[in-house]
Amino acid sequence: MGGIFGVASRSDCSLDLFFGVDYHSHLGTRRGGLAVLGEDGTFERSIHNISNSPFRTKFDSDINGMHGKLGIGCISDYEAQPLLVHSHLGSFAITTVGIVTNKDELVQDILDASKTHFLEMSGGEINQTELIVALINQKNTIADGIKNVQEKIKGSITMLVMTKEGIYGARDKLGRTPLVLGQKEDGYCLSFESHAYLNLGYKDYKELGPGEIVFVTPEKVEQVQKPGDKMKICTFLWIYYGYPTACYEGVNVEQMRYNCGAYLARRDRENNIKPDCVAGVPDSGTAHAVGYANESGVPFSRPFIKYTPTWPRSFMPTNQNQRNLIAHMKLIPVQQLIKDRSILLIDDSIVRGTQLRETTDFLYESGAKEVHVRPACPPIMFGCKYLNFSRSKSEMDLIARRVVRQFEGENVSDEVLAKYCDPDTPEYAKMLEEIRSQLHFTTLRFHRLDDMLNSTGLDHSKLCTYCWNGVE
């Protein structure tokens, strides 16, 4: 995923920038970066690897020497950012969040059209943000260049572009990721997460619409492009990625998760399941479990505790074995709350299934009688093309697709897949039972897509559901 933050202030912006970016650390995996327009009119930049260290520890000394009134920064999912650029459009800094799925095609088009080059990162890949710069530079203004990006890329890109006059903020064309503005007495900020500026004294000013572009200076916010009519914001922002205090489209993450849990509990009234307690897999599963407990009257419990001082979110390492190790090591059991109990366990999702199977086995080993599992979203059937969620090399890494292949063979038509996505079909029931058996659950029931979308309170047409039903 990743997160971005920018500040345009009449006073020194460095501390606001430092803390604003740091508040996005829950989204990051590998790198952090800051860029400031210095008092002498030149850009200063710092980038560090944060794979094994918190953002603050890497940038604490740097920020003391970075002063200015304009700044942008990021927690980056993969590539080094922000980039500093000098082109026919002048000097600027840029940071992005998202994924370009037609990157190879766009790179080749640019190479064929001009004698230019791209710098290779380790592994031979091209820095995605450098490709965005090349697309911006195809036009005569930065604003037109940003519009060019929105038209040409497949996937999603939300970005901040800092010039010497101010900061362009541009939300992805379909609003798959958020971008919000905060305001205080001496300026404005632009933020991926709405909560990131509250403790810095900013108040909510505006949430950009899909495709909207603004130009922000310390004195004002100028709309460069109006928002489009169509939105497809990622529903996983509420289910998993978002911090509990964040809001997207006016809907708070924590409240949405409570709603999700409540819908799960209402569906379970139809079943003869009587667990002793409800628990959530920390962190994102916890609020879903609270919502279930509040609705059902079954006590909420924490039969294992996440060791927070050192272990990050388990999606962060790119190596799957490392992810599995983190998922295991960070959870410490409370055996007195497990032994001889029937536990209803809620996790945000089941992707590959490896981590939740190990968690379930570890509950049994600690004395649990039963483990009933209720994922807070439907089975994931398609790899995400927009935000790097379930970023597998093959969709066969997804347990739901492996089970479908087990039943149907290698080549499965869209019509057959649609049956496995429908919770009212025999094919879905068969898949559900096989996943339950493979992962050693006592019972398994996924969230229904309609219930999950209802949990947001938003029009379903505004929510991206691609990874569950393949609908773009």
Number of C-alpha atoms within 10 A of each C-alpha: 22 24 30 30 33 33 33 29 25 16 13 19 24 24 16 23 27 24 17 29 28 23 24 25 22 17 21 24 24 20 22 34 26 30 31 28 25 19 14 8 10 13 22 18 22 17 20 17 17 21 15 12 14 15 24 18 10 17 19 12 10 15 19 10 11 22 20 24 21 33 34 33 31 35 35 28 22 18 18 22 29 28 20 18 16 9 10 11 16 12 14 23 27 24 30 28 26 24 22 22 16 12 18 12 10 19 20 10 11 17 12 10 9 8 7 9 10 14 10 10 11 8 6 8 12 17 19 19 23 23 19 25 23 19 22 21 20 17 16 11 14 19 19 17 20 26 20 17 22 23 11 12 19 16 21 23 26 28 24 30 25 29 21 18 14 23 27 25 27 31 29 27 27 24 27 26 26 24 28 23 26 23 23 16 12 14 22 26 31 30 28 28 26 24 22 24 26 13 11 15 11 20 18 16 15 13 20 23 24 25 25 23 26 20 21 26 22 22 14 13 19 12 15 15 16 13 19 13 11 14 19 20 21 24 24 18 19 25 25 20 20 21 24 18 13 18 21 22 13 12 15 18 24 23 19 24 29 21 24 30 31 23 23 27 21 13 13 16 11 8 8 7 12 13 17 16 21 28 25 26 22 21 17 25 23 25 28 33 34 26 25 31 22 16 17 18 12 17 15 20 20 18 24 20 14 19 13 12 7 10 14 23 19 18 20 19 17 14 9 15 11 14 19 17 12 19 22 17 12 20 19 13 17 14 15 11 17 24 17 15 18 20 27 27 28 27 24 27 22 23 20 20 16 17 19 23 17 16 19 22 17 16 23 19 13 18 17 20 16 21 21 21 25 28 23 29 25 26 29 24 24 22 23 20 19 22 23 17 17 20 16 16 8 11 18 18 16 21 22 27 23 19 18 22 14 12 14 13 10 11 7 13 9 9 8 12 18 16 15 23 22 17 18 11 12 12 18 20 14 15 22 20 14 18 19 18 13 13 20 19 20 16 16 21 21 18 23 22 20 10 19 23 22 16 20 24 12 13 9 16 12 18 18 23 23 19 22 19 20 17 9 9
